Amino acid sequence: MSDNANDLFGYDLGLTDKEVYHIGSIVAYWAALETEIFNQTLLTFDAPDDEEITLPKALHNLQFTKVLDLWKERVVDQAEGESADLLKAVYESINQLKEFRDALVHGMWEWSKKDISVISSRRVRKKEIVTINFNASDLEDFDIRLRKLNFKTRYPGGVLNAIQGHEGPIGHISRRFLAEITNNEIAGHYVTGRLNSNAEDRDAHDT
């Protein structure tokens, strides 16, 4: 153990376990969404006979909005049928949600003394102070929307598209299921559903 008393303490952000869970999930699912959009866009640059490909600066991947616009041009706008309509809706949703995501990732947080269920995130954007208020329910809703957007981005053809998209003799197997049937230590790390169950238990107890 360290002799330094300061090493005994960690800073408390003032966030509930539910808030921390959904914030972490949002960050992970947004990163997955960015990666999928980048990969789909990159695959549209196909040089014949192994010739060298000159990629646009947008694919240096320094600014997601530029990659997103290039994805719309080369993937969304080239899609056909129902997939085209779905991907256009995905593109619009991502643009709408980006402001909230940026507030979570880049903002300075504080909880409200007047209503402790509310978190405020403030950040400076183009010399303007932008404030966004949210609570645990907002985070959960955003988390769920991101999961659905990830699915639609990968499989615009729907469930059948998802089944066909997995290769190999056993198809897709979830990490959680595999951890449980093999008794791997990470099986106990999954908390999805527990937070909601706890909330239901509290509601039942209150009534």
Backbone bond lengths (Angstrom), bond angles and torsions (degrees), N, CA, C in turn:
res aa  C-N    CA-C-N  psi(-1)  N-CA   C-N-CA  omega(-1)  CA-C   N-CA-C  phi
1 M - - - 1.468 - - 1.514 110.30 -
2 S 1.330 116.98 140.35 1.450 121.73 -179.31 1.526 111.15 -68.48
3 D 1.345 114.93 145.61 1.462 119.76 176.74 1.528 111.23 -79.19
4 N 1.339 116.38 -12.37 1.456 120.43 -178.62 1.532 109.10 -81.33
5 A 1.353 116.37 117.98 1.467 120.25 -177.56 1.519 111.91 -61.51
6 N 1.334 118.06 -28.30 1.472 120.72 -179.25 1.532 112.08 -64.98
7 D 1.332 116.90 -23.22 1.454 120.26 -179.29 1.522 112.34 -73.42
8 L 1.322 116.60 -8.80 1.456 121.10 -179.05 1.529 112.26 -84.96
9 F 1.337 116.74 -10.51 1.454 120.14 -172.47 1.521 111.67 -120.01
10 G 1.333 115.37 146.86 1.459 121.96 172.83 1.514 108.89 -124.75
11 Y 1.307 116.23 147.06 1.472 120.65 -176.53 1.523 111.01 -70.89
12 D 1.323 116.20 136.73 1.467 122.52 178.97 1.525 109.33 -96.32
13 L 1.338 116.97 117.26 1.463 121.28 179.92 1.526 112.67 -74.56
14 G 1.321 116.65 -14.40 1.459 119.07 -178.05 1.515 112.96 79.17
15 L 1.337 117.30 19.09 1.464 121.86 -179.87 1.524 109.86 -100.11
16 T 1.323 115.89 145.14 1.459 119.89 176.25 1.536 109.35 -77.58
17 D 1.331 116.32 164.52 1.463 120.44 177.60 1.526 110.90 -60.39
18 K 1.324 116.92 -37.86 1.462 120.63 -179.94 1.524 110.49 -65.73
19 E 1.316 117.63 -42.07 1.462 121.46 178.74 1.524 110.85 -63.40
20 V 1.338 115.99 -44.96 1.465 120.32 -179.92 1.522 110.64 -62.83
21 Y 1.330 116.47 -41.09 1.466 120.49 179.82 1.530 110.79 -59.93
22 H 1.325 117.10 -50.84 1.460 119.79 -176.11 1.531 111.75 -70.45
23 I 1.317 117.94 -33.70 1.466 119.90 177.07 1.529 109.77 -63.60
24 G 1.330 116.37 -46.09 1.459 119.65 178.06 1.513 111.78 -61.84
25 S 1.328 116.88 -40.68 1.459 121.18 179.11 1.525 110.72 -64.73
26 I 1.322 117.11 -41.86 1.464 121.91 178.84 1.519 110.79 -60.35
27 V 1.332 116.53 -46.67 1.464 121.07 179.42 1.525 110.32 -59.72
28 A 1.337 117.21 -43.84 1.463 121.37 -178.39 1.528 111.75 -66.87
29 Y 1.341 116.85 -44.64 1.463 120.02 -177.88 1.523 112.13 -71.48
30 W 1.329 116.56 -31.56 1.475 118.25 176.36 1.523 110.07 -68.57
31 A 1.330 116.89 -40.16 1.467 120.69 177.61 1.525 110.38 -62.81
32 A 1.336 116.19 -40.30 1.468 120.11 177.86 1.525 110.75 -63.59
33 L 1.332 116.29 -39.02 1.467 121.18 179.47 1.526 110.65 -65.48
34 E 1.317 116.71 -44.90 1.467 120.74 178.07 1.529 110.78 -60.53
35 T 1.323 116.42 -42.08 1.465 120.90 -178.84 1.521 111.19 -64.35
36 E 1.341 117.07 -43.73 1.456 120.78 -179.60 1.527 111.31 -64.66
37 I 1.312 116.75 -42.61 1.470 120.91 179.56 1.524 110.80 -65.56
38 F 1.313 116.23 -40.54 1.468 120.00 176.95 1.525 110.30 -62.07
39 N 1.343 117.37 -47.22 1.467 121.09 -177.53 1.522 111.87 -64.50
40 Q 1.336 116.51 -42.36 1.464 119.37 178.88 1.526 110.87 -62.01
41 T 1.313 116.43 -40.46 1.468 120.51 179.66 1.517 110.97 -67.82
42 L 1.332 116.17 -42.81 1.464 120.77 -179.87 1.520 111.71 -59.95
43 L 1.327 116.57 -37.75 1.462 120.38 -177.62 1.530 113.19 -69.68
44 T 1.326 117.61 -12.78 1.472 119.73 177.97 1.523 111.86 -79.33
45 F 1.328 116.97 -11.78 1.472 121.43 178.26 1.525 107.98 -97.30
46 D 1.314 115.08 93.35 1.456 121.65 -175.29 1.522 109.37 -117.91
47 A 1.332 116.64 110.83 1.464 120.63 -178.89 1.530 109.70 -91.92
48 P 1.342 117.77 133.25 1.474 120.59 -179.91 1.525 111.74 -71.57
49 D 1.336 115.26 148.77 1.469 122.15 173.63 1.530 112.55 55.31
50 D 1.324 115.73 38.06 1.474 120.99 175.79 1.523 113.71 58.22
51 E 1.337 116.38 27.28 1.456 118.98 176.97 1.537 109.69 -70.46
52 E 1.308 116.11 155.40 1.454 120.87 -179.67 1.531 110.28 -68.08
53 I 1.322 116.69 135.84 1.457 122.06 -178.71 1.528 109.45 -100.63
54 T 1.314 115.14 131.26 1.463 119.98 174.52 1.524 107.85 -98.58
55 L 1.316 115.96 109.14 1.456 121.03 -177.32 1.528 110.65 -88.52
56 P 1.322 117.40 146.98 1.472 120.94 177.43 1.525 110.73 -68.05
57 K 1.321 115.78 159.15 1.467 121.01 -178.43 1.525 112.18 -60.65
58 A 1.329 116.51 -27.90 1.466 119.94 -179.76 1.525 111.13 -57.36
59 L 1.337 116.64 -31.63 1.462 120.14 -177.56 1.525 112.83 -85.66
60 H 1.324 116.44 9.73 1.460 118.75 167.04 1.520 108.94 -71.83
61 N 1.326 114.66 -10.46 1.468 123.55 172.49 1.528 112.84 63.21
62 L 1.324 116.57 34.03 1.455 119.89 178.15 1.523 111.58 -90.19
63 Q 1.329 116.59 -22.35 1.462 120.81 -178.91 1.522 109.01 -139.26
64 F 1.332 116.01 115.11 1.458 120.78 -173.61 1.525 112.67 -62.30
65 T 1.329 117.82 -35.91 1.466 119.64 -177.41 1.528 111.57 -60.01
66 K 1.330 116.76 -34.85 1.462 119.87 178.89 1.525 111.03 -70.97
67 V 1.334 116.01 -39.70 1.465 119.60 175.48 1.526 109.99 -63.83
68 L 1.322 115.96 -40.96 1.461 121.22 -179.51 1.523 111.40 -61.33
69 D 1.317 117.55 -43.49 1.462 120.90 179.15 1.530 111.23 -66.21
70 L 1.330 115.91 -37.31 1.462 119.77 177.73 1.531 110.50 -68.22
71 W 1.328 116.56 -36.18 1.472 121.48 175.80 1.527 110.31 -62.43
72 K 1.320 116.67 -41.92 1.466 119.70 178.30 1.525 110.67 -61.72
73 E 1.321 115.58 -42.18 1.467 120.21 -177.50 1.519 112.29 -67.64
74 R 1.336 116.82 -42.41 1.459 120.65 -169.65 1.542 113.96 -100.71
75 V 1.334 116.60 -16.58 1.465 119.46 -179.76 1.526 111.47 -117.83
76 V 1.312 116.61 -57.41 1.463 121.15 -175.69 1.521 111.25 -63.38
77 D 1.330 115.97 -50.97 1.465 119.91 -176.60 1.531 112.96 -69.57
78 Q 1.336 117.29 -13.83 1.465 120.72 179.59 1.529 111.81 -97.23
79 A 1.325 116.15 -9.16 1.463 119.70 -179.54 1.527 110.47 -71.49
80 E 1.325 115.46 160.13 1.461 120.44 -177.40 1.527 110.63 -129.05
81 G 1.335 115.48 157.50 1.451 121.24 174.82 1.517 113.78 66.42
82 E 1.326 115.33 -145.96 1.451 121.17 -177.60 1.528 111.80 -64.29
83 S 1.317 116.50 -32.46 1.466 120.34 178.95 1.523 110.91 -61.10
84 A 1.323 117.02 -36.52 1.457 121.12 179.99 1.522 110.90 -63.62
85 D 1.323 116.51 -46.04 1.461 120.48 179.96 1.524 110.96 -64.43
86 L 1.333 116.33 -41.07 1.464 120.21 -178.90 1.525 111.04 -65.77
87 L 1.324 117.21 -44.41 1.464 120.52 -178.33 1.534 111.61 -67.75
88 K 1.323 116.60 -33.36 1.467 119.05 175.85 1.527 110.24 -64.61
89 A 1.324 116.32 -39.30 1.464 120.87 177.60 1.520 110.49 -66.45
90 V 1.326 116.81 -38.18 1.469 121.22 177.00 1.524 110.27 -62.26
91 Y 1.322 115.89 -44.97 1.469 120.54 179.60 1.527 110.90 -59.53
92 E 1.313 117.39 -44.30 1.462 120.75 179.58 1.530 110.56 -65.48
93 S 1.306 117.41 -40.43 1.459 120.91 -179.54 1.520 111.46 -64.47
94 I 1.321 116.65 -41.46 1.460 120.14 179.80 1.527 110.36 -61.62
95 N 1.312 116.68 -42.75 1.471 120.30 178.45 1.524 111.44 -63.18
96 Q 1.322 116.25 -37.22 1.466 119.95 179.54 1.530 111.61 -69.96
97 L 1.320 117.11 -37.85 1.458 121.51 -175.36 1.530 113.40 -83.17
98 K 1.311 116.80 -16.22 1.465 119.65 -174.78 1.523 112.01 -61.38
99 E 1.316 118.05 -35.73 1.462 121.31 -179.67 1.532 110.58 -61.72
100 F 1.311 116.16 -43.20 1.461 120.47 -179.98 1.526 110.39 -68.78
101 R 1.314 116.73 -41.92 1.475 120.41 178.21 1.516 110.69 -61.60
102 D 1.326 117.70 -44.71 1.462 121.07 179.78 1.526 111.22 -62.36
103 A 1.333 115.96 -35.70 1.464 119.60 178.36 1.526 110.21 -64.11
104 L 1.326 116.70 -39.57 1.461 120.64 179.83 1.525 111.39 -66.88
105 V 1.319 115.99 -43.57 1.458 120.67 -172.09 1.528 112.69 -83.54
106 H 1.325 117.29 -35.97 1.463 120.59 -171.93 1.531 114.19 -110.33
107 G 1.324 117.34 -4.89 1.461 119.53 -174.64 1.520 113.79 -85.57
108 M 1.327 114.97 166.92 1.466 123.42 174.24 1.520 106.93 -101.13
109 W 1.310 117.63 122.49 1.457 122.19 -168.55 1.521 112.82 -99.12
110 E 1.313 114.00 149.94 1.460 120.26 167.62 1.534 108.29 -159.63
111 W 1.319 115.84 147.87 1.459 119.06 179.22 1.524 109.04 -95.43
112 S 1.333 114.50 151.93 1.460 121.03 -174.11 1.525 111.06 -79.60
113 K 1.315 115.31 131.89 1.479 120.07 175.87 1.528 110.47 -74.34
114 K 1.335 116.98 -25.60 1.460 121.17 -179.79 1.524 111.70 -78.37
115 D 1.325 116.17 -36.33 1.465 121.13 178.47 1.517 106.81 -139.71
116 I 1.314 117.35 99.69 1.462 120.61 -171.49 1.528 112.93 -69.56
117 S 1.327 117.92 -7.22 1.459 119.90 176.60 1.530 111.69 -81.66
118 V 1.330 117.31 -9.03 1.464 122.40 -174.84 1.525 110.59 -103.45
119 I 1.342 115.49 134.35 1.461 123.60 173.69 1.528 107.94 -111.35
120 S 1.330 116.73 137.33 1.464 121.45 176.61 1.526 109.18 -113.33
121 S 1.312 116.02 136.69 1.461 121.91 176.52 1.523 108.16 -120.36
122 R 1.327 115.35 125.03 1.470 120.59 -179.83 1.526 110.32 -120.47
123 R 1.313 115.17 138.21 1.458 119.94 175.74 1.522 109.71 -150.14
124 V 1.297 115.26 160.23 1.463 121.30 180.00 1.518 108.63 -98.84
125 R 1.339 116.53 125.32 1.458 121.68 178.79 1.517 108.33 -133.16
126 K 1.308 115.27 114.46 1.465 121.56 -179.26 1.534 110.71 52.45
127 K 1.325 115.62 51.21 1.467 124.37 176.66 1.530 113.34 66.47
128 E 1.327 116.36 12.06 1.459 121.45 178.78 1.518 109.63 -115.92
129 I 1.335 117.37 135.53 1.457 121.49 176.85 1.521 108.75 -84.85
130 V 1.327 115.52 119.42 1.467 121.57 -178.36 1.523 108.17 -107.74
131 T 1.323 116.92 127.07 1.461 122.34 179.68 1.517 110.07 -119.62
132 I 1.324 115.83 131.24 1.465 121.62 176.58 1.522 108.34 -127.30
133 N 1.325 115.59 130.02 1.457 121.29 178.70 1.526 109.76 -105.22
134 F 1.326 116.73 141.51 1.454 120.16 178.97 1.525 109.64 -155.50
135 N 1.338 115.06 164.65 1.456 121.13 175.96 1.525 108.91 -130.99
136 A 1.319 116.66 -175.14 1.466 120.79 -176.10 1.522 111.93 -61.26
137 S 1.330 117.35 -36.89 1.465 120.60 179.68 1.524 111.42 -65.79
138 D 1.337 116.49 -37.62 1.465 120.44 176.75 1.524 110.67 -62.92
139 L 1.337 115.73 -41.93 1.458 120.57 179.63 1.524 110.99 -64.13
140 E 1.332 116.01 -42.31 1.462 120.34 179.60 1.523 111.02 -64.32
141 D 1.320 117.12 -42.49 1.457 121.62 178.89 1.527 110.84 -62.63
142 F 1.331 116.55 -43.22 1.461 121.35 179.32 1.529 110.07 -64.63
143 D 1.318 116.10 -41.73 1.466 122.14 178.48 1.530 110.23 -57.86
144 I 1.314 117.13 -49.05 1.472 121.92 -178.87 1.527 111.25 -63.62
145 R 1.328 116.15 -42.06 1.473 119.74 179.45 1.533 110.98 -62.40
146 L 1.328 116.04 -38.61 1.464 119.54 179.72 1.521 111.87 -66.14
147 R 1.327 116.35 -39.08 1.461 119.92 178.41 1.533 110.34 -61.68
148 K 1.335 116.33 -42.47 1.464 121.03 179.83 1.527 110.76 -67.26
149 L 1.341 116.51 -39.07 1.468 119.53 178.56 1.518 111.20 -64.95
150 N 1.326 117.40 -38.11 1.459 120.64 176.86 1.526 110.65 -60.62
151 F 1.327 116.16 -43.74 1.470 119.83 -179.60 1.525 110.34 -64.25
152 K 1.329 117.11 -47.78 1.459 121.05 -177.22 1.532 111.54 -64.08
153 T 1.340 116.61 -36.46 1.463 120.47 179.59 1.522 111.00 -65.26
154 R 1.313 116.14 -40.89 1.464 120.85 -179.31 1.524 112.38 -77.18
155 Y 1.330 116.04 -36.81 1.467 120.55 -173.19 1.523 110.94 -130.44
156 P 1.332 117.46 70.61 1.472 119.97 -179.01 1.519 112.65 -64.37
157 G 1.349 116.34 -15.46 1.454 120.11 178.17 1.518 112.99 -85.85
158 G 1.341 117.08 -0.84 1.455 120.66 176.80 1.516 113.65 94.32
159 V 1.330 115.75 -160.40 1.461 122.09 -174.24 1.523 111.75 -61.17
160 L 1.330 117.26 -42.03 1.469 120.61 179.62 1.519 110.10 -60.99
161 N 1.314 116.15 -40.63 1.457 121.75 176.70 1.535 110.26 -60.24
162 A 1.333 116.78 -39.00 1.469 121.44 179.86 1.521 110.60 -66.85
163 I 1.337 116.96 -41.97 1.466 120.53 -179.75 1.521 110.39 -65.51
164 Q 1.334 116.42 -43.03 1.463 120.78 -179.56 1.521 111.61 -70.59
165 G 1.334 116.52 -22.76 1.458 120.42 -176.21 1.511 114.20 -76.27
166 H 1.359 117.67 -13.18 1.454 121.43 179.90 1.525 109.72 -97.52
167 E 1.330 115.30 126.71 1.453 121.15 -176.96 1.523 110.39 -100.11
168 G 1.319 115.61 165.06 1.455 119.89 176.63 1.518 111.82 102.87
169 P 1.341 116.90 160.39 1.463 120.54 -174.85 1.522 113.91 -68.02
170 I 1.348 118.24 -26.75 1.466 118.83 -177.72 1.520 111.63 -100.94
171 G 1.332 116.71 -1.51 1.456 119.22 -179.82 1.530 111.17 65.70
172 H 1.316 115.38 -151.15 1.465 120.03 -178.33 1.528 110.85 -87.19
173 I 1.302 116.21 138.09 1.452 121.06 174.55 1.524 107.72 -131.82
174 S 1.311 116.47 134.41 1.455 118.56 -176.96 1.523 110.57 -75.54
175 R 1.318 115.43 146.60 1.462 121.00 178.52 1.529 110.35 -63.54
176 R 1.338 115.79 -38.15 1.461 120.03 -179.08 1.531 111.26 -63.19
177 F 1.338 116.57 -45.89 1.460 120.86 179.85 1.522 110.68 -62.56
178 L 1.327 116.38 -43.42 1.461 120.81 -179.22 1.532 110.54 -64.03
179 A 1.343 116.30 -39.02 1.464 120.00 178.76 1.523 111.15 -64.00
180 E 1.343 116.02 -38.03 1.461 120.04 -177.28 1.534 112.16 -71.76
181 I 1.332 116.81 -41.69 1.464 118.48 -177.02 1.523 111.97 -76.76
182 T 1.330 117.10 -18.10 1.468 120.20 177.95 1.522 111.97 -102.48
183 N 1.346 115.72 2.78 1.470 120.61 -179.21 1.531 112.47 55.91
184 N 1.318 115.26 35.68 1.462 119.20 176.73 1.516 110.21 -71.17
185 E 1.338 117.13 148.85 1.462 120.87 -175.85 1.527 113.06 -61.15
186 I 1.333 118.26 -25.00 1.464 118.90 -177.86 1.519 111.97 -74.57
187 A 1.327 118.28 -9.98 1.467 120.63 179.10 1.522 110.85 -58.83
188 G 1.314 117.03 -33.26 1.456 121.08 179.62 1.512 114.25 -81.26
189 H 1.344 116.33 -2.95 1.461 120.42 -178.83 1.519 112.78 -86.41
190 Y 1.327 117.42 -12.82 1.463 120.04 -177.70 1.522 109.98 -79.55
191 V 1.348 115.06 128.27 1.462 119.67 -179.00 1.518 111.84 -119.29
192 T 1.334 118.10 0.40 1.452 121.24 -179.54 1.521 110.49 -56.39
193 G 1.334 115.78 126.43 1.447 120.65 179.32 1.516 112.84 96.04
194 R 1.328 117.35 -28.01 1.457 119.31 -178.22 1.520 111.72 -67.53
195 L 1.331 115.73 -39.03 1.459 119.15 -179.13 1.519 110.52 -63.68
196 N 1.324 116.07 -42.71 1.460 119.78 178.00 1.527 110.73 -65.95
197 S 1.331 116.37 -38.74 1.458 120.07 179.55 1.517 110.42 -63.11
198 N 1.329 116.04 -41.11 1.452 119.59 178.61 1.524 110.92 -62.87
199 A 1.344 115.16 -39.38 1.468 119.38 -179.83 1.521 109.99 -65.04
200 E 1.349 116.74 -39.90 1.454 120.48 179.26 1.537 110.16 -65.31
201 D 1.334 115.17 -39.35 1.458 119.05 178.91 1.526 111.07 -61.78
202 R 1.352 115.27 -41.37 1.454 119.74 179.81 1.523 110.81 -65.70
203 D 1.357 115.75 -41.57 1.463 119.83 179.03 1.513 110.74 -61.91
204 A 1.319 116.27 -42.48 1.466 120.42 -179.71 1.522 110.55 -65.25
205 H 1.331 115.24 -37.76 1.453 119.35 -179.66 1.534 110.64 -68.59
206 D 1.351 115.48 -38.41 1.480 119.87 -179.07 1.509 111.32 -66.24
207 T 1.335 117.10 -33.47 1.452 119.80 -178.67 1.523 110.99 -79.82
